[in-house]
Amino acid sequence: MKAGFSDILRDLDRERERKIAAKLPAWAGVSGLQIPSALALEQCSSSATARYKASLVSGTLADLTGGLGVDSAAFAARCTHVYYYERDAALAEAARHNFAALGLDNVDVRCEETRAESIRALPACDWLYLDPARRDAGGRKVFRLSQCSPDVTALLPVLCEKAPRILLKLSPMADVTQLARELGTSLREVHLVEWAGECKEVLCLLDMRWKGAYTVVVTDLQDSFRFLPAEETAAEVRYAAFGEIREAPYLFEPGPALMKSGAYRLLCGRFGLRKLDPMTQLYLADAPVPLGRCRRIEAVFPLKPFSAVAARYPAADISVRNLPISAEQLRARLGVVPGGDIHLYGCTAAGSKCLIATRQG
């Protein structure tokens, strides 16, 4: 039997509620909230990442790309006053309604486009926040700062005049080195924020009084790892001998945000790790390490023959590092089905191709 129109609408409402509960648990129990479109819900910050951004600011703040208002709501819970700017009238009206429903009375909603004139007319603020749109006129994703809307690079001089500190939320695909070149010496910190197993946000903190080197902060909202790019350049890396793999208790796989940071050498000194190979981002560890997955090493096999592995582990998850085949191709050759509590890493270690069987815990 085909579903009726009312059933379809009910299913859509349930799906939206499920997404709200997963992404915005702080909003899930509040009745009457308005979400104008599925796109607005998709593009907004999660409650968790919004709270992290709010932990970086204080005083008065102007959110110049307000959107659904999730970030502004988090800022309002910490700041004395928030000015919310949004060019889309429907989003601005929904945000006004939602701030009231959430009991936030320190947010000033303004339906305006962010341009030089509106920035100059802003009240004095301690912070400015921007999350520029990362799609071009044709709807294609863009990653360079100058391609986003509004163009922060063009507005930067007037932004710097208006507030001493600026927080930018940028594409998780943005290149940190390129951002540093575009933003100049006022760039104080770059935060790589991991949530739900993905690097979700790149945050750039600009301080007009800052003239030193910028710090990279990697976080999964529980643990953090801070370093200067010069520290990674100067760090000495220790490589593991092949025979050490069987003797080591743990295999460490850096999380997505840590991988994006490029701190591959520095990890060795900070956590006493041994890297498997120059192009293999896996490490031997003597104790569990934060900001990634640490699994107990069970066994090590040569990459071939495949039959010995399949006989011992008929079900396993599979990852590939520094091999000329994909995880699915390796799975097909092994004849191993997904599932179970074993994770197989096909990789190059100490110049040899091998399979490392690991178990959680």
Steps between C-alpha positions, in 0.01 A plus 500: 500500500629844406553746780251785513601867494439536874720196567780648289479830688502315833809305397672823392418659836641196683817513293543870574447441870757220491754731336430777752544257791831376360645835396331746737411311819481831690215602267322165479286543810389856420154518347406733217846554353502610137734348239420654160671236285685170503802685357509734800509199732766330290730803487475612862756412768430217740428587863837350597711699254302818571579466872867455415504821296323680784775389740748710297317834531366741762356849542294634209494325163351558155412188300509635144375179330228394742322225306275282714649661812656194666838672542338826611299313763817340636678838499205659682530245780856624562519860375340808652337596167481355148413682179360252247516597130336297223408609147225236453176637647347156568808382690522825695134481605537132598811584704316784677221258594742228609711728720183595687394135532845417638470778758782710353429870548850633421492449121429792267371364165569704186405395148786650301766389255859495622685763301745777582225757567307282746823403681595866545154564647542224759503587871838457667571131564768286662464227236376452145398155375455395138410169340510591129300292251723244330311456173525708183210637294466161327472313831849347475712472816793739531790480742711814462414786733473752216241280323259496795208739554556747648860529383678533834830593335338806340323597824796434729621864523160628617446197725833566671401861562172399666611241759831393652424129451335301222396135489452339157338164433633357175476186288645184658671455162682834523879489487643636825823626342306687232271652762802624693630672187163665433430612856844636583678557831183566701416127478550378857344152503359243259260252661430170323178370654404134478146385576322170428813353342560782249700821487196728495642849536810707445490804729738792455543736796636841401635743758590848377763533775668171414817495290652161588474153346160334496417191708315200362246351744361154422195397704230234508312712759647288779876493445720763336844508338676834449812572299683760295567409135872557569487225764382247241775608260769458767365177654697179471303198387568150626422211266409151612695193394277232353568263788370757751144475368437161663648622828309831527172497694315764295457626145402868493302652212476882521148646477387712202581837660843383613566367149401836353740681732800328339674447837631161391853541636413684819274217620805279549659730755181610674363149558804275463372346176682314221383566145455195278638657182567851360173498297294282740311707758477219755704472818602249765408611852581366846187656653167637371523836320219762470367656177483177305447127523732283707450127444676200649720316253402133471705372208712605203486327160683547173261644243500167315380227515151625576353165607670493840338829602152405378514167681581669830283812458201430272334830608684828551503869418780600264711812449783557253798731551776554245407209271413518128154343556179615668344353814223341292751343261692358794178367654413322175844339483487392863145366478415663834149628575436825693429485871639348816739661747817462291643786292753408232747763382664432166807722489865551423713468816878528507502461122292176500136450409305333778168452676465596865209346691376717787224485760329779694599534864 
